[in-house]
Amino acid sequence: MEHAKKLILLPQESMERLKYAATGLIVKSVQTLGTPLERLDAEMNKILQDTYTDEREKCHSYQQVLQRYLQLKDSTTKKIEKLPDTTETDTTTADIITPEPISPKKSR
């Protein structure tokens, strides 16, 4: 057991982060967890709370994040508009007929 190797299980995302960190290629969306909206919110809060020496730089950074938010919002509303309206065309519930009780037949 002296020469045994230890193995560690890691999620695939962690391995990708470590690989890209070693090469210097770092992508924010891979590193930050959460939805794109949560990542934009965190980035906006960071910009607002950081102490910038130049207010124009702070404003420019905030405008860039705000523009990405507006693009994200626009793309999600377009996806919602493309979905078909199933309330009017749903025939499974509209065609259900209430059952009538079976009456016994009269003999002549």
HUPE-V309455 format. One line per field, one symbol per residue. ss: DSSP state (2 for helix, 1 for strand, 0 for the rest). psi: psi as a letter, one per 40 degrees, with the letter a starting at -180 (. if undefined). burial: 1 if it has 16 or more other C-alpha atoms within 10 Angstrom, else 0. Layout:
ss=???
psi=???
burial=???
//
This chain:
ss=000000000002222222222220000222200002222222222222200000222222222222222222222222222200022220222200000000000000
psi=edeiihihhiidddddddddddeehhhddddhiiiddddddddddddddihidhddddddddddddddddddddddddddddhiheddehedddehhhiiihiihhi.
burial=000000000000000010000000000000000000000100110010000000000000110011001000000000000000000000000000000000000000
//
